Amino acid sequence: MDTSTDQARLNAALDELRAGQGLLRDVLAYLERLPPVPVTRDFCKQLRARLDAPAQAATSTWRRELHGIGPYTAAGLPLLEASLVDDELRVWVPVDVKGASRDFAVQEICRRLATGTIGMSVRERTTDDALQPRSQPPKG
């Protein structure tokens, strides 16, 4: 399975769905300006219910999130965790890295940045991932 192709198809489908929702909103606005006859009122009610449905709201507020952890120390502790949501990138030392390990992680990050860049693999977060615990970035 090619996840990049699947993701591109999903993004295209969501864009089409949002465009269709916009068209339905325009149609509803037009119909609501027509003389109030029972057939038109009923149709407007059905359109409004469809546009207000939770599934419709979810597609209009959908946000893409990429998440990554790494690189790792020789002991297997992650040095960094990162999350990219829309156009906001947050990078942090995982909260479960504590004490001397946290101090070592910060020093190692600084050492690696001073000598080049730090790379990490990222992947799309899915609904299943949302059920799994993960450390949170500091607020602000």
N, C-alpha and C positions, 0 to 999 in steps of 0.2 A: 504494500500500500504506500503510495507516494503522498505523504501528508502535506507537502507544499501545494501540490495540485488539488488535493481535497480541500485545503484551506482556501485556495483561490476560488474554487467553485462555490464554497460556502459564502465567501465574501460577496461574490457576484450575485448569488441568490438573495442574500440579505439586502443588497443594494436594490435589486428588482422589487423585492417585497416592500421596502421603504418607499420606492417610487409609486408602487401601486396604492399604498396607504395614502400618500399625498394626493393622488388622483381621486381616491374615494372621498377624502376630506373636501376637495374642490367640488365634487359632484354633490355632496351633502349640503355644502354652503349654497350652491345654486338651487337645489330642490327646496331648501328652506325659504328661499325668496319667492317661490311660486305661490299662487293662491292656495290657501289651506283646504285641500280636498282630502277626504278620508284615505284614498289610495296613496297619495303623496305623503301624508302624515305617517302612515304605516311603514312606507318604504324608508322614510327618514329615520324612524324609530329603529328599524332593522339595521340600517347603516351605522347609526350612532352606537348601537349595542356591539356591532362587529368591531368598530374602531376602538371602543372602550374596553374590549376583552383583554384580560391579563396577558395572553400570548402576544397580542398586538403591541402592548406597551413594552413587553420584554424586548421585542426586536428593535424598537425605536431607541432604547437605552442601552443596547448591547455594546459592551466595550471589549476590545481585544486586549488580552494580557499575555505577555511572554514572561517566563519565570526561569531563573537559573540559579544553580548552586555550584560553587567551586572557585578556584582550584582547591585541592585538598592537601593537607600536610601529609608527611610520611606516616603519621599515626592515623590518618583517615578522617581528620577533622576538617570541616569546610572552613575556608578562610573568608569567603564572601557569599552573600546571597543578593540577588538582584531581581527587580520586577519592573517591567516596562508596560505601562497601561496608557494606551493612546499615545500621547507625546510626553509623558512624565516618566523619567527613569529614577528609581530609588535603589541605592546600593547600601548594604549594611553588613556588619559582622553578626552572624546568627546569634540570637539571644541564649541558645543553649550552650554556646562556647563561653565558659566562665573562668574566672580566676586567672591563673598563670597561663592557661591555654588561650584565653582572650588576649592577654598582653602579647603572647607569642604571635597570635594571628595578626594583630595590628602591626607589630614590628615586621612580620613577614610580608604583609601587604605593602608597607612602605618600601621595603627592600626591593621587592619585585617591581613596583612602580618606578623606582629610581633607576632601574636597569632596563626598563622597557615597558611593555604593556601586560595587562592580565587578561587572559581570554577565558571565556566560559561558554559552555553550550547552553542554549535556552530552548524552551519548548512552550508551546501553547498550553495554557492552563485550561482544563476541561471541567465540566460539572463534577466529574468523579474526583478530580484533584481538590475541588473546593471542600470536599468532605474530609480530606486528609489534613492533619495539623501541619502548620509551617510557622516558622518564626516570623514575627512581624517587624517591619522597619520602624525605627524610632519616629515618633510624631513630629511633624513640622518640617 
